[in-house]
Amino acid sequence: MRTRVARKGQQTPEQEIAGQHFVSFCSNDYLGLASHPQVREAFKSAVDRYGLGSGGSHMVTGHCAAHQLLEEELADFMGRDRALLFSTGYMANVGIINALTDTGGLVLQDSLNHASLLDGGWLSKAESRRYPHNDMSVLQQMLSDSNASHHLIVSDGVFSMDGDLAPLPELIELARQHRAWLMIDDAHGIGCLGDSGRGIVEAFSSAGCDPTQADLPVLVGTLGKAFGSTGAFAVGDSEMIEYLIQFARPYIYSTAMPPAVAEATRTSLRLLREEPWRRARVQELVTRFRDRAAGLNLQLSHSTSPIQAVILGDVESAMRASRTLAQEGVHVSAIRPPTVPAGTSRLRITFSAAHTDAHLDRLINALERVSADVSSETQNLLRYRY
Ligand SMILES: *Cc1c(COP(=O)(O)O)cnc(C)c1O
């Protein structure tokens, strides 16, 4: 059974949970902005100006100057015509997939896509199919074999449980060849990847890939991760965004996020743009973690992003490893099916710019104990399977 634990205090790496002190490696607050003093100040002063609730949906009375400004600044940051705010990433994904597809269409999804994308597909009137993780030849075959009236290819940018990237240049090429729409959900990439933090669209720029709005008509980002806030956005050309305003039902029929949240998120965005050292710090932690974990005989996921998975196989091994870490005062969640495929239960470790070198040392020391528990036979088996 899944359980919840109530945390006290702010979202920072050092936390008190049920009276015990932990260093946490499971938050998505990658850049350490959730509790940043300037973000908190911006929120407080905006609450004084706007009050708490937005009072309605964006189409009625909920759309405030703060939302408008945040949309304009997000569009500018991402180099796109327009941005559209959603109250959550889940709603953005369900809304966009449903708006872009209809009866007779086909939604093609990576098998490891986030649940909100998969649900968006199942809830749509179009047919949904999944291709094996990052397998472009199967995707190509599915597109060639299909006689659907329209196609939407959907992928995570950074995969949320492994931390690896979607093959963006190949996805763009396949979408172009087959005249399919392409939608990327870069919830974990935006803010973290690329020199300026534009995420997966920037991560492939050294390979000469700099997707235009036509190459990648819909790009989704969430505000609850690197931005340290809550909510989500889509960016695209003016026509696409106008279309979503008219047809994305979770956008139309839901209360706009509190304007003070939008205002505080503008400060997050400014920090995210002006302080590239935060991204560099996360990358440094990831590199050092991988170097040191390599000596521990543990199977890591193939990831250079802030999401690092230690694959342990069966559910019980992952749960036991998480408990071992907890005894050492290190909080890392065990992730098991159905969130990940059977046989790939794991520890999911995420790094934040707010982690210190001493935090990393504690994690490595605690993982040494986990590694001692896992027989080398099991490790070899996992290496072979993963
Ligand atoms: C977290 C996440 C979402 C959901 O975003 P919320 O704003 O938390 O609803 C969607 N897609 C991916 C890939 C995510 O990691």
The ligand as an SDF file (V2000), in Angstrom:
LIG
                    3D

 15 15  0  0  0  0  0  0  0  0999 V2000
    5.1110   16.0840  -12.8190 C   0  0  0  0  0  0  0  0  0  0  0  0
    4.7910   15.7710  -14.2260 C   0  0  0  0  0  0  0  0  0  0  0  0
    3.5550   16.1200  -14.7820 C   0  0  0  0  0  0  0  0  0  0  0  0
    2.4260   16.6330  -13.9370 C   0  0  0  0  0  0  0  0  0  0  0  0
    2.5810   17.9640  -13.5990 O   0  0  0  0  0  0  0  0  0  0  0  0
    1.7450   18.5270  -12.3540 P   0  0  0  0  0  0  0  0  0  0  0  0
    1.8640   19.9950  -12.5140 O   0  0  0  0  0  0  0  0  0  0  0  0
    2.4000   17.9920  -11.1370 O   0  0  0  0  0  0  0  0  0  0  0  0
    0.3440   18.0370  -12.5200 O   0  0  0  0  0  0  0  0  0  0  0  0
    3.3640   15.9000  -16.1180 C   0  0  0  0  0  0  0  0  0  0  0  0
    4.3290   15.3460  -16.8790 N   0  0  0  0  0  0  0  0  0  0  0  0
    5.5140   14.9650  -16.3810 C   0  0  0  0  0  0  0  0  0  0  0  0
    6.5360   14.3360  -17.2730 C   0  0  0  0  0  0  0  0  0  0  0  0
    5.7740   15.1610  -15.0300 C   0  0  0  0  0  0  0  0  0  0  0  0
    6.9240   14.7690  -14.5290 O   0  0  0  0  0  0  0  0  0  0  0  0
  1  2  1  0
  2  3  1  0
  2 14  2  0
  3  4  1  0
  3 10  2  0
  4  5  1  0
  5  6  1  0
  6  7  2  0
  6  8  1  0
  6  9  1  0
 10 11  1  0
 11 12  2  0
 12 13  1  0
 12 14  1  0
 14 15  1  0
M  END
$$$$
